Amino acid sequence: MDSSAPQTSFGVFKPVGHVLIQLPSADDLDGAVIAVLALGPTYADMVRYTPRQMLTQIDQDLASASPLAGIGQELNLIKAHRVMAEQGYHWLLVKVPNLDMARRVADAVRPWHAERAQHYGRFLIDELIEHAGDTTQVAESPDRGLDAQTPSGQEAERGERHT
């Protein structure tokens, strides 16, 4: 997989057929990679992103995003990802053949303090990890942004769990 040429939709990162996982440290990322390898995917099916690489990717996306990117949640997602990258989160992108495998990947990385695991389908982006403190999801929109499902409604609160 070529991390220098990620899949996009309307100029925004949208890796269809992949799970994007947020992890609080490089050690957690290493553990998650080993856990995913045990399920069958290979190193060629994965791409690692440092916080700096993710910030660069997001800045490029925000600069090149089409006005149509605001129709779906892709733009809200990358803004939420930016908050977590600024807090030092690392990322693992895993190619999966279907939603069942995506769920298995999410279950495997959960012990490695995975904050989010999002499966990018053609039309839907499924959140695969729920936490005990998450609130019930409410409607999201381009104006409201992504629902962080935290008591404050702010994505930054998610990162505070591991600091």
Chimera marker file (.cmm) of the C-alpha trace (Angstrom):
<marker_set name="trace">
<marker id="1" x="0.000" y="0.000" z="0.000" r="1" g="1" b="0" radius="0.5"/>
<marker id="2" x="1.395" y="3.397" z="-0.915" r="1" g="1" b="0" radius="0.5"/>
<marker id="3" x="0.977" y="5.827" z="1.973" r="1" g="1" b="0" radius="0.5"/>
<marker id="4" x="2.136" y="8.698" z="-0.227" r="1" g="1" b="0" radius="0.5"/>
<marker id="5" x="-0.955" y="8.365" z="-2.431" r="1" g="1" b="0" radius="0.5"/>
<marker id="6" x="-3.929" y="7.794" z="-0.101" r="1" g="1" b="0" radius="0.5"/>
<marker id="7" x="-7.475" y="7.396" z="-1.398" r="1" g="1" b="0" radius="0.5"/>
<marker id="8" x="-9.553" y="10.539" z="-1.358" r="1" g="1" b="0" radius="0.5"/>
<marker id="9" x="-13.125" y="11.665" z="-1.895" r="1" g="1" b="0" radius="0.5"/>
<marker id="10" x="-13.613" y="15.262" z="-3.059" r="1" g="1" b="0" radius="0.5"/>
<marker id="11" x="-9.996" y="15.965" z="-2.112" r="1" g="1" b="0" radius="0.5"/>
<marker id="12" x="-10.295" y="14.561" z="1.431" r="1" g="1" b="0" radius="0.5"/>
<marker id="13" x="-8.732" y="11.383" z="2.871" r="1" g="1" b="0" radius="0.5"/>
<marker id="14" x="-11.232" y="8.512" z="2.529" r="1" g="1" b="0" radius="0.5"/>
<marker id="15" x="-9.555" y="5.102" z="2.429" r="1" g="1" b="0" radius="0.5"/>
<marker id="16" x="-12.487" y="2.908" z="1.356" r="1" g="1" b="0" radius="0.5"/>
<marker id="17" x="-12.010" y="-0.723" z="2.372" r="1" g="1" b="0" radius="0.5"/>
<marker id="18" x="-9.744" y="0.157" z="5.283" r="1" g="1" b="0" radius="0.5"/>
<marker id="19" x="-9.897" y="0.599" z="9.055" r="1" g="1" b="0" radius="0.5"/>
<marker id="20" x="-8.198" y="3.711" z="10.441" r="1" g="1" b="0" radius="0.5"/>
<marker id="21" x="-7.116" y="3.253" z="14.062" r="1" g="1" b="0" radius="0.5"/>
<marker id="22" x="-6.007" y="5.948" z="16.557" r="1" g="1" b="0" radius="0.5"/>
<marker id="23" x="-3.453" y="4.927" z="19.184" r="1" g="1" b="0" radius="0.5"/>
<marker id="24" x="-1.965" y="7.100" z="21.933" r="1" g="1" b="0" radius="0.5"/>
<marker id="25" x="1.684" y="6.039" z="21.596" r="1" g="1" b="0" radius="0.5"/>
<marker id="26" x="4.255" y="4.450" z="19.308" r="1" g="1" b="0" radius="0.5"/>
<marker id="27" x="4.403" y="1.450" z="21.685" r="1" g="1" b="0" radius="0.5"/>
<marker id="28" x="0.639" y="0.993" z="21.393" r="1" g="1" b="0" radius="0.5"/>
<marker id="29" x="0.977" y="1.232" z="17.607" r="1" g="1" b="0" radius="0.5"/>
<marker id="30" x="3.641" y="-1.501" z="17.601" r="1" g="1" b="0" radius="0.5"/>
<marker id="31" x="1.425" y="-3.747" z="19.736" r="1" g="1" b="0" radius="0.5"/>
<marker id="32" x="-1.561" y="-3.110" z="17.483" r="1" g="1" b="0" radius="0.5"/>
<marker id="33" x="0.448" y="-4.064" z="14.393" r="1" g="1" b="0" radius="0.5"/>
<marker id="34" x="1.377" y="-7.402" z="15.975" r="1" g="1" b="0" radius="0.5"/>
<marker id="35" x="-2.249" y="-8.004" z="16.971" r="1" g="1" b="0" radius="0.5"/>
<marker id="36" x="-3.461" y="-7.288" z="13.418" r="1" g="1" b="0" radius="0.5"/>
<marker id="37" x="-0.776" y="-9.516" z="11.879" r="1" g="1" b="0" radius="0.5"/>
<marker id="38" x="-2.112" y="-12.403" z="13.991" r="1" g="1" b="0" radius="0.5"/>
<marker id="39" x="-5.467" y="-12.054" z="12.179" r="1" g="1" b="0" radius="0.5"/>
<marker id="40" x="-3.980" y="-12.568" z="8.719" r="1" g="1" b="0" radius="0.5"/>
<marker id="41" x="-3.290" y="-9.160" z="7.173" r="1" g="1" b="0" radius="0.5"/>
<marker id="42" x="0.341" y="-8.600" z="6.204" r="1" g="1" b="0" radius="0.5"/>
<marker id="43" x="2.645" y="-5.614" z="6.571" r="1" g="1" b="0" radius="0.5"/>
<marker id="44" x="1.728" y="-4.756" z="2.959" r="1" g="1" b="0" radius="0.5"/>
<marker id="45" x="-1.895" y="-4.330" z="4.120" r="1" g="1" b="0" radius="0.5"/>
<marker id="46" x="-0.937" y="-1.701" z="6.705" r="1" g="1" b="0" radius="0.5"/>
<marker id="47" x="0.333" y="1.861" z="6.759" r="1" g="1" b="0" radius="0.5"/>
<marker id="48" x="1.579" y="3.598" z="9.897" r="1" g="1" b="0" radius="0.5"/>
<marker id="49" x="1.267" y="7.351" z="10.375" r="1" g="1" b="0" radius="0.5"/>
<marker id="50" x="3.089" y="9.399" z="12.981" r="1" g="1" b="0" radius="0.5"/>
<marker id="51" x="1.286" y="12.401" z="14.461" r="1" g="1" b="0" radius="0.5"/>
<marker id="52" x="3.387" y="14.672" z="12.215" r="1" g="1" b="0" radius="0.5"/>
<marker id="53" x="2.555" y="12.656" z="9.081" r="1" g="1" b="0" radius="0.5"/>
<marker id="54" x="-1.154" y="12.767" z="9.915" r="1" g="1" b="0" radius="0.5"/>
<marker id="55" x="-1.030" y="16.532" z="10.499" r="1" g="1" b="0" radius="0.5"/>
<marker id="56" x="0.671" y="17.000" z="7.127" r="1" g="1" b="0" radius="0.5"/>
<marker id="57" x="-1.965" y="14.794" z="5.454" r="1" g="1" b="0" radius="0.5"/>
<marker id="58" x="-4.794" y="16.731" z="7.114" r="1" g="1" b="0" radius="0.5"/>
<marker id="59" x="-3.348" y="20.133" z="6.204" r="1" g="1" b="0" radius="0.5"/>
<marker id="60" x="-3.085" y="19.006" z="2.576" r="1" g="1" b="0" radius="0.5"/>
<marker id="61" x="-6.659" y="17.727" z="2.656" r="1" g="1" b="0" radius="0.5"/>
<marker id="62" x="-8.022" y="20.938" z="4.142" r="1" g="1" b="0" radius="0.5"/>
<marker id="63" x="-6.196" y="22.978" z="1.500" r="1" g="1" b="0" radius="0.5"/>
<marker id="64" x="-7.493" y="20.874" z="-1.399" r="1" g="1" b="0" radius="0.5"/>
<marker id="65" x="-10.969" y="19.900" z="-0.183" r="1" g="1" b="0" radius="0.5"/>
<marker id="66" x="-13.809" y="20.429" z="-2.599" r="1" g="1" b="0" radius="0.5"/>
<marker id="67" x="-16.927" y="22.213" z="-1.288" r="1" g="1" b="0" radius="0.5"/>
<marker id="68" x="-18.665" y="18.846" z="-1.835" r="1" g="1" b="0" radius="0.5"/>
<marker id="69" x="-16.486" y="17.287" z="0.885" r="1" g="1" b="0" radius="0.5"/>
<marker id="70" x="-18.689" y="19.030" z="3.443" r="1" g="1" b="0" radius="0.5"/>
<marker id="71" x="-21.762" y="17.039" z="2.372" r="1" g="1" b="0" radius="0.5"/>
<marker id="72" x="-20.596" y="13.823" z="4.027" r="1" g="1" b="0" radius="0.5"/>
<marker id="73" x="-18.625" y="13.413" z="7.229" r="1" g="1" b="0" radius="0.5"/>
<marker id="74" x="-15.155" y="13.145" z="5.678" r="1" g="1" b="0" radius="0.5"/>
<marker id="75" x="-14.297" y="16.796" z="6.379" r="1" g="1" b="0" radius="0.5"/>
<marker id="76" x="-15.577" y="16.565" z="9.961" r="1" g="1" b="0" radius="0.5"/>
<marker id="77" x="-13.582" y="13.374" z="10.470" r="1" g="1" b="0" radius="0.5"/>
<marker id="78" x="-10.286" y="14.870" z="9.380" r="1" g="1" b="0" radius="0.5"/>
<marker id="79" x="-10.873" y="17.862" z="11.646" r="1" g="1" b="0" radius="0.5"/>
<marker id="80" x="-11.441" y="15.450" z="14.547" r="1" g="1" b="0" radius="0.5"/>
<marker id="81" x="-8.358" y="13.495" z="13.505" r="1" g="1" b="0" radius="0.5"/>
<marker id="82" x="-6.362" y="16.740" z="13.596" r="1" g="1" b="0" radius="0.5"/>
<marker id="83" x="-7.269" y="17.273" z="17.258" r="1" g="1" b="0" radius="0.5"/>
<marker id="84" x="-5.991" y="13.813" z="18.147" r="1" g="1" b="0" radius="0.5"/>
<marker id="85" x="-2.837" y="14.142" z="16.015" r="1" g="1" b="0" radius="0.5"/>
<marker id="86" x="-2.069" y="17.412" z="17.817" r="1" g="1" b="0" radius="0.5"/>
<marker id="87" x="-2.259" y="15.430" z="21.069" r="1" g="1" b="0" radius="0.5"/>
<marker id="88" x="0.364" y="13.008" z="19.751" r="1" g="1" b="0" radius="0.5"/>
<marker id="89" x="-1.800" y="10.119" z="18.596" r="1" g="1" b="0" radius="0.5"/>
<marker id="90" x="-0.401" y="7.608" z="16.115" r="1" g="1" b="0" radius="0.5"/>
<marker id="91" x="-2.404" y="5.957" z="13.354" r="1" g="1" b="0" radius="0.5"/>
<marker id="92" x="-2.667" y="2.568" z="11.731" r="1" g="1" b="0" radius="0.5"/>
<marker id="93" x="-4.457" y="2.072" z="8.423" r="1" g="1" b="0" radius="0.5"/>
<marker id="94" x="-5.400" y="-1.560" z="7.698" r="1" g="1" b="0" radius="0.5"/>
<marker id="95" x="-6.833" y="-2.884" z="4.452" r="1" g="1" b="0" radius="0.5"/>
<marker id="96" x="-9.760" y="-5.227" z="5.160" r="1" g="1" b="0" radius="0.5"/>
<marker id="97" x="-11.967" y="-7.273" z="2.808" r="1" g="1" b="0" radius="0.5"/>
<marker id="98" x="-15.228" y="-6.634" z="4.683" r="1" g="1" b="0" radius="0.5"/>
<marker id="99" x="-16.935" y="-5.219" z="7.762" r="1" g="1" b="0" radius="0.5"/>
<marker id="100" x="-16.577" y="-8.510" z="9.669" r="1" g="1" b="0" radius="0.5"/>
<marker id="101" x="-12.790" y="-8.364" z="9.383" r="1" g="1" b="0" radius="0.5"/>
<marker id="102" x="-12.894" y="-4.664" z="10.254" r="1" g="1" b="0" radius="0.5"/>
<marker id="103" x="-14.666" y="-5.566" z="13.504" r="1" g="1" b="0" radius="0.5"/>
<marker id="104" x="-12.118" y="-8.290" z="14.239" r="1" g="1" b="0" radius="0.5"/>
<marker id="105" x="-9.299" y="-5.785" z="13.696" r="1" g="1" b="0" radius="0.5"/>
<marker id="106" x="-10.985" y="-3.302" z="16.058" r="1" g="1" b="0" radius="0.5"/>
<marker id="107" x="-11.360" y="-6.000" z="18.730" r="1" g="1" b="0" radius="0.5"/>
<marker id="108" x="-7.695" y="-6.993" z="18.332" r="1" g="1" b="0" radius="0.5"/>
<marker id="109" x="-6.364" y="-3.441" z="18.779" r="1" g="1" b="0" radius="0.5"/>
<marker id="110" x="-8.645" y="-2.460" z="21.659" r="1" g="1" b="0" radius="0.5"/>
<marker id="111" x="-6.162" y="-3.773" z="24.308" r="1" g="1" b="0" radius="0.5"/>
<marker id="112" x="-3.552" y="-1.426" z="22.810" r="1" g="1" b="0" radius="0.5"/>
<marker id="113" x="-5.554" y="1.611" z="23.967" r="1" g="1" b="0" radius="0.5"/>
<marker id="114" x="-7.126" y="2.210" z="20.558" r="1" g="1" b="0" radius="0.5"/>
<marker id="115" x="-9.289" y="5.295" z="20.916" r="1" g="1" b="0" radius="0.5"/>
<marker id="116" x="-11.089" y="4.969" z="17.602" r="1" g="1" b="0" radius="0.5"/>
<marker id="117" x="-11.251" y="2.422" z="14.804" r="1" g="1" b="0" radius="0.5"/>
<marker id="118" x="-13.219" y="3.635" z="11.810" r="1" g="1" b="0" radius="0.5"/>
<marker id="119" x="-14.145" y="1.393" z="8.900" r="1" g="1" b="0" radius="0.5"/>
<marker id="120" x="-14.421" y="3.312" z="5.652" r="1" g="1" b="0" radius="0.5"/>
<marker id="121" x="-17.086" y="1.770" z="3.464" r="1" g="1" b="0" radius="0.5"/>
<marker id="122" x="-18.150" y="3.137" z="0.100" r="1" g="1" b="0" radius="0.5"/>
<marker id="123" x="-21.054" y="5.099" z="1.594" r="1" g="1" b="0" radius="0.5"/>
<marker id="124" x="-20.717" y="4.768" z="5.375" r="1" g="1" b="0" radius="0.5"/>
<marker id="125" x="-17.942" y="5.206" z="7.899" r="1" g="1" b="0" radius="0.5"/>
<marker id="126" x="-18.551" y="2.903" z="10.866" r="1" g="1" b="0" radius="0.5"/>
<marker id="127" x="-17.167" y="3.666" z="14.326" r="1" g="1" b="0" radius="0.5"/>
<marker id="128" x="-16.058" y="0.273" z="15.650" r="1" g="1" b="0" radius="0.5"/>
<marker id="129" x="-14.894" y="1.088" z="19.186" r="1" g="1" b="0" radius="0.5"/>
<marker id="130" x="-17.205" y="2.281" z="21.917" r="1" g="1" b="0" radius="0.5"/>
<marker id="131" x="-15.990" y="3.366" z="25.355" r="1" g="1" b="0" radius="0.5"/>
<marker id="132" x="-17.871" y="3.255" z="28.648" r="1" g="1" b="0" radius="0.5"/>
<marker id="133" x="-17.946" y="7.060" z="28.913" r="1" g="1" b="0" radius="0.5"/>
<marker id="134" x="-19.203" y="7.675" z="25.384" r="1" g="1" b="0" radius="0.5"/>
<marker id="135" x="-22.506" y="9.493" z="25.125" r="1" g="1" b="0" radius="0.5"/>
<marker id="136" x="-25.298" y="8.619" z="22.717" r="1" g="1" b="0" radius="0.5"/>
<marker id="137" x="-24.505" y="9.867" z="19.240" r="1" g="1" b="0" radius="0.5"/>
<marker id="138" x="-26.525" y="12.819" z="17.980" r="1" g="1" b="0" radius="0.5"/>
<marker id="139" x="-26.964" y="14.134" z="14.485" r="1" g="1" b="0" radius="0.5"/>
<marker id="140" x="-23.838" y="15.407" z="12.813" r="1" g="1" b="0" radius="0.5"/>
<marker id="141" x="-23.694" y="18.067" z="10.159" r="1" g="1" b="0" radius="0.5"/>
<marker id="142" x="-21.118" y="20.220" z="8.406" r="1" g="1" b="0" radius="0.5"/>
<marker id="143" x="-22.061" y="23.074" z="10.780" r="1" g="1" b="0" radius="0.5"/>
<marker id="144" x="-22.064" y="21.028" z="13.996" r="1" g="1" b="0" radius="0.5"/>
<marker id="145" x="-19.101" y="18.871" z="13.040" r="1" g="1" b="0" radius="0.5"/>
<marker id="146" x="-18.411" y="15.322" z="14.123" r="1" g="1" b="0" radius="0.5"/>
<marker id="147" x="-20.144" y="14.198" z="17.294" r="1" g="1" b="0" radius="0.5"/>
<marker id="148" x="-17.248" y="13.342" z="19.609" r="1" g="1" b="0" radius="0.5"/>
<marker id="149" x="-19.622" y="11.408" z="21.907" r="1" g="1" b="0" radius="0.5"/>
<marker id="150" x="-17.904" y="12.890" z="24.973" r="1" g="1" b="0" radius="0.5"/>
<marker id="151" x="-19.589" y="14.740" z="27.863" r="1" g="1" b="0" radius="0.5"/>
<marker id="152" x="-18.164" y="18.069" z="26.661" r="1" g="1" b="0" radius="0.5"/>
<marker id="153" x="-18.831" y="17.283" z="22.996" r="1" g="1" b="0" radius="0.5"/>
<marker id="154" x="-15.185" y="18.054" z="22.237" r="1" g="1" b="0" radius="0.5"/>
<marker id="155" x="-12.870" y="15.613" z="20.458" r="1" g="1" b="0" radius="0.5"/>
<marker id="156" x="-9.920" y="16.728" z="22.622" r="1" g="1" b="0" radius="0.5"/>
<marker id="157" x="-11.608" y="15.094" z="25.613" r="1" g="1" b="0" radius="0.5"/>
<marker id="158" x="-11.078" y="11.680" z="23.963" r="1" g="1" b="0" radius="0.5"/>
<marker id="159" x="-7.310" y="12.118" z="24.085" r="1" g="1" b="0" radius="0.5"/>
<marker id="160" x="-7.336" y="13.071" z="27.743" r="1" g="1" b="0" radius="0.5"/>
<marker id="161" x="-8.135" y="9.448" z="28.650" r="1" g="1" b="0" radius="0.5"/>
<marker id="162" x="-4.548" y="8.390" z="27.949" r="1" g="1" b="0" radius="0.5"/>
<marker id="163" x="-2.581" y="11.359" z="29.244" r="1" g="1" b="0" radius="0.5"/>
<link id1="1" id2="2" r="1" g="1" b="0" radius="0.2"/>
<link id1="2" id2="3" r="1" g="1" b="0" radius="0.2"/>
<link id1="3" id2="4" r="1" g="1" b="0" radius="0.2"/>
<link id1="4" id2="5" r="1" g="1" b="0" radius="0.2"/>
<link id1="5" id2="6" r="1" g="1" b="0" radius="0.2"/>
<link id1="6" id2="7" r="1" g="1" b="0" radius="0.2"/>
<link id1="7" id2="8" r="1" g="1" b="0" radius="0.2"/>
<link id1="8" id2="9" r="1" g="1" b="0" radius="0.2"/>
<link id1="9" id2="10" r="1" g="1" b="0" radius="0.2"/>
<link id1="10" id2="11" r="1" g="1" b="0" radius="0.2"/>
<link id1="11" id2="12" r="1" g="1" b="0" radius="0.2"/>
<link id1="12" id2="13" r="1" g="1" b="0" radius="0.2"/>
<link id1="13" id2="14" r="1" g="1" b="0" radius="0.2"/>
<link id1="14" id2="15" r="1" g="1" b="0" radius="0.2"/>
<link id1="15" id2="16" r="1" g="1" b="0" radius="0.2"/>
<link id1="16" id2="17" r="1" g="1" b="0" radius="0.2"/>
<link id1="17" id2="18" r="1" g="1" b="0" radius="0.2"/>
<link id1="18" id2="19" r="1" g="1" b="0" radius="0.2"/>
<link id1="19" id2="20" r="1" g="1" b="0" radius="0.2"/>
<link id1="20" id2="21" r="1" g="1" b="0" radius="0.2"/>
<link id1="21" id2="22" r="1" g="1" b="0" radius="0.2"/>
<link id1="22" id2="23" r="1" g="1" b="0" radius="0.2"/>
<link id1="23" id2="24" r="1" g="1" b="0" radius="0.2"/>
<link id1="24" id2="25" r="1" g="1" b="0" radius="0.2"/>
<link id1="25" id2="26" r="1" g="1" b="0" radius="0.2"/>
<link id1="26" id2="27" r="1" g="1" b="0" radius="0.2"/>
<link id1="27" id2="28" r="1" g="1" b="0" radius="0.2"/>
<link id1="28" id2="29" r="1" g="1" b="0" radius="0.2"/>
<link id1="29" id2="30" r="1" g="1" b="0" radius="0.2"/>
<link id1="30" id2="31" r="1" g="1" b="0" radius="0.2"/>
<link id1="31" id2="32" r="1" g="1" b="0" radius="0.2"/>
<link id1="32" id2="33" r="1" g="1" b="0" radius="0.2"/>
<link id1="33" id2="34" r="1" g="1" b="0" radius="0.2"/>
<link id1="34" id2="35" r="1" g="1" b="0" radius="0.2"/>
<link id1="35" id2="36" r="1" g="1" b="0" radius="0.2"/>
<link id1="36" id2="37" r="1" g="1" b="0" radius="0.2"/>
<link id1="37" id2="38" r="1" g="1" b="0" radius="0.2"/>
<link id1="38" id2="39" r="1" g="1" b="0" radius="0.2"/>
<link id1="39" id2="40" r="1" g="1" b="0" radius="0.2"/>
<link id1="40" id2="41" r="1" g="1" b="0" radius="0.2"/>
<link id1="41" id2="42" r="1" g="1" b="0" radius="0.2"/>
<link id1="42" id2="43" r="1" g="1" b="0" radius="0.2"/>
<link id1="43" id2="44" r="1" g="1" b="0" radius="0.2"/>
<link id1="44" id2="45" r="1" g="1" b="0" radius="0.2"/>
<link id1="45" id2="46" r="1" g="1" b="0" radius="0.2"/>
<link id1="46" id2="47" r="1" g="1" b="0" radius="0.2"/>
<link id1="47" id2="48" r="1" g="1" b="0" radius="0.2"/>
<link id1="48" id2="49" r="1" g="1" b="0" radius="0.2"/>
<link id1="49" id2="50" r="1" g="1" b="0" radius="0.2"/>
<link id1="50" id2="51" r="1" g="1" b="0" radius="0.2"/>
<link id1="51" id2="52" r="1" g="1" b="0" radius="0.2"/>
<link id1="52" id2="53" r="1" g="1" b="0" radius="0.2"/>
<link id1="53" id2="54" r="1" g="1" b="0" radius="0.2"/>
<link id1="54" id2="55" r="1" g="1" b="0" radius="0.2"/>
<link id1="55" id2="56" r="1" g="1" b="0" radius="0.2"/>
<link id1="56" id2="57" r="1" g="1" b="0" radius="0.2"/>
<link id1="57" id2="58" r="1" g="1" b="0" radius="0.2"/>
<link id1="58" id2="59" r="1" g="1" b="0" radius="0.2"/>
<link id1="59" id2="60" r="1" g="1" b="0" radius="0.2"/>
<link id1="60" id2="61" r="1" g="1" b="0" radius="0.2"/>
<link id1="61" id2="62" r="1" g="1" b="0" radius="0.2"/>
<link id1="62" id2="63" r="1" g="1" b="0" radius="0.2"/>
<link id1="63" id2="64" r="1" g="1" b="0" radius="0.2"/>
<link id1="64" id2="65" r="1" g="1" b="0" radius="0.2"/>
<link id1="65" id2="66" r="1" g="1" b="0" radius="0.2"/>
<link id1="66" id2="67" r="1" g="1" b="0" radius="0.2"/>
<link id1="67" id2="68" r="1" g="1" b="0" radius="0.2"/>
<link id1="68" id2="69" r="1" g="1" b="0" radius="0.2"/>
<link id1="69" id2="70" r="1" g="1" b="0" radius="0.2"/>
<link id1="70" id2="71" r="1" g="1" b="0" radius="0.2"/>
<link id1="71" id2="72" r="1" g="1" b="0" radius="0.2"/>
<link id1="72" id2="73" r="1" g="1" b="0" radius="0.2"/>
<link id1="73" id2="74" r="1" g="1" b="0" radius="0.2"/>
<link id1="74" id2="75" r="1" g="1" b="0" radius="0.2"/>
<link id1="75" id2="76" r="1" g="1" b="0" radius="0.2"/>
<link id1="76" id2="77" r="1" g="1" b="0" radius="0.2"/>
<link id1="77" id2="78" r="1" g="1" b="0" radius="0.2"/>
<link id1="78" id2="79" r="1" g="1" b="0" radius="0.2"/>
<link id1="79" id2="80" r="1" g="1" b="0" radius="0.2"/>
<link id1="80" id2="81" r="1" g="1" b="0" radius="0.2"/>
<link id1="81" id2="82" r="1" g="1" b="0" radius="0.2"/>
<link id1="82" id2="83" r="1" g="1" b="0" radius="0.2"/>
<link id1="83" id2="84" r="1" g="1" b="0" radius="0.2"/>
<link id1="84" id2="85" r="1" g="1" b="0" radius="0.2"/>
<link id1="85" id2="86" r="1" g="1" b="0" radius="0.2"/>
<link id1="86" id2="87" r="1" g="1" b="0" radius="0.2"/>
<link id1="87" id2="88" r="1" g="1" b="0" radius="0.2"/>
<link id1="88" id2="89" r="1" g="1" b="0" radius="0.2"/>
<link id1="89" id2="90" r="1" g="1" b="0" radius="0.2"/>
<link id1="90" id2="91" r="1" g="1" b="0" radius="0.2"/>
<link id1="91" id2="92" r="1" g="1" b="0" radius="0.2"/>
<link id1="92" id2="93" r="1" g="1" b="0" radius="0.2"/>
<link id1="93" id2="94" r="1" g="1" b="0" radius="0.2"/>
<link id1="94" id2="95" r="1" g="1" b="0" radius="0.2"/>
<link id1="95" id2="96" r="1" g="1" b="0" radius="0.2"/>
<link id1="96" id2="97" r="1" g="1" b="0" radius="0.2"/>
<link id1="97" id2="98" r="1" g="1" b="0" radius="0.2"/>
<link id1="98" id2="99" r="1" g="1" b="0" radius="0.2"/>
<link id1="99" id2="100" r="1" g="1" b="0" radius="0.2"/>
<link id1="100" id2="101" r="1" g="1" b="0" radius="0.2"/>
<link id1="101" id2="102" r="1" g="1" b="0" radius="0.2"/>
<link id1="102" id2="103" r="1" g="1" b="0" radius="0.2"/>
<link id1="103" id2="104" r="1" g="1" b="0" radius="0.2"/>
<link id1="104" id2="105" r="1" g="1" b="0" radius="0.2"/>
<link id1="105" id2="106" r="1" g="1" b="0" radius="0.2"/>
<link id1="106" id2="107" r="1" g="1" b="0" radius="0.2"/>
<link id1="107" id2="108" r="1" g="1" b="0" radius="0.2"/>
<link id1="108" id2="109" r="1" g="1" b="0" radius="0.2"/>
<link id1="109" id2="110" r="1" g="1" b="0" radius="0.2"/>
<link id1="110" id2="111" r="1" g="1" b="0" radius="0.2"/>
<link id1="111" id2="112" r="1" g="1" b="0" radius="0.2"/>
<link id1="112" id2="113" r="1" g="1" b="0" radius="0.2"/>
<link id1="113" id2="114" r="1" g="1" b="0" radius="0.2"/>
<link id1="114" id2="115" r="1" g="1" b="0" radius="0.2"/>
<link id1="115" id2="116" r="1" g="1" b="0" radius="0.2"/>
<link id1="116" id2="117" r="1" g="1" b="0" radius="0.2"/>
<link id1="117" id2="118" r="1" g="1" b="0" radius="0.2"/>
<link id1="118" id2="119" r="1" g="1" b="0" radius="0.2"/>
<link id1="119" id2="120" r="1" g="1" b="0" radius="0.2"/>
<link id1="120" id2="121" r="1" g="1" b="0" radius="0.2"/>
<link id1="121" id2="122" r="1" g="1" b="0" radius="0.2"/>
<link id1="122" id2="123" r="1" g="1" b="0" radius="0.2"/>
<link id1="123" id2="124" r="1" g="1" b="0" radius="0.2"/>
<link id1="124" id2="125" r="1" g="1" b="0" radius="0.2"/>
<link id1="125" id2="126" r="1" g="1" b="0" radius="0.2"/>
<link id1="126" id2="127" r="1" g="1" b="0" radius="0.2"/>
<link id1="127" id2="128" r="1" g="1" b="0" radius="0.2"/>
<link id1="128" id2="129" r="1" g="1" b="0" radius="0.2"/>
<link id1="129" id2="130" r="1" g="1" b="0" radius="0.2"/>
<link id1="130" id2="131" r="1" g="1" b="0" radius="0.2"/>
<link id1="131" id2="132" r="1" g="1" b="0" radius="0.2"/>
<link id1="132" id2="133" r="1" g="1" b="0" radius="0.2"/>
<link id1="133" id2="134" r="1" g="1" b="0" radius="0.2"/>
<link id1="134" id2="135" r="1" g="1" b="0" radius="0.2"/>
<link id1="135" id2="136" r="1" g="1" b="0" radius="0.2"/>
<link id1="136" id2="137" r="1" g="1" b="0" radius="0.2"/>
<link id1="137" id2="138" r="1" g="1" b="0" radius="0.2"/>
<link id1="138" id2="139" r="1" g="1" b="0" radius="0.2"/>
<link id1="139" id2="140" r="1" g="1" b="0" radius="0.2"/>
<link id1="140" id2="141" r="1" g="1" b="0" radius="0.2"/>
<link id1="141" id2="142" r="1" g="1" b="0" radius="0.2"/>
<link id1="142" id2="143" r="1" g="1" b="0" radius="0.2"/>
<link id1="143" id2="144" r="1" g="1" b="0" radius="0.2"/>
<link id1="144" id2="145" r="1" g="1" b="0" radius="0.2"/>
<link id1="145" id2="146" r="1" g="1" b="0" radius="0.2"/>
<link id1="146" id2="147" r="1" g="1" b="0" radius="0.2"/>
<link id1="147" id2="148" r="1" g="1" b="0" radius="0.2"/>
<link id1="148" id2="149" r="1" g="1" b="0" radius="0.2"/>
<link id1="149" id2="150" r="1" g="1" b="0" radius="0.2"/>
<link id1="150" id2="151" r="1" g="1" b="0" radius="0.2"/>
<link id1="151" id2="152" r="1" g="1" b="0" radius="0.2"/>
<link id1="152" id2="153" r="1" g="1" b="0" radius="0.2"/>
<link id1="153" id2="154" r="1" g="1" b="0" radius="0.2"/>
<link id1="154" id2="155" r="1" g="1" b="0" radius="0.2"/>
<link id1="155" id2="156" r="1" g="1" b="0" radius="0.2"/>
<link id1="156" id2="157" r="1" g="1" b="0" radius="0.2"/>
<link id1="157" id2="158" r="1" g="1" b="0" radius="0.2"/>
<link id1="158" id2="159" r="1" g="1" b="0" radius="0.2"/>
<link id1="159" id2="160" r="1" g="1" b="0" radius="0.2"/>
<link id1="160" id2="161" r="1" g="1" b="0" radius="0.2"/>
<link id1="161" id2="162" r="1" g="1" b="0" radius="0.2"/>
<link id1="162" id2="163" r="1" g="1" b="0" radius="0.2"/>
</marker_set>
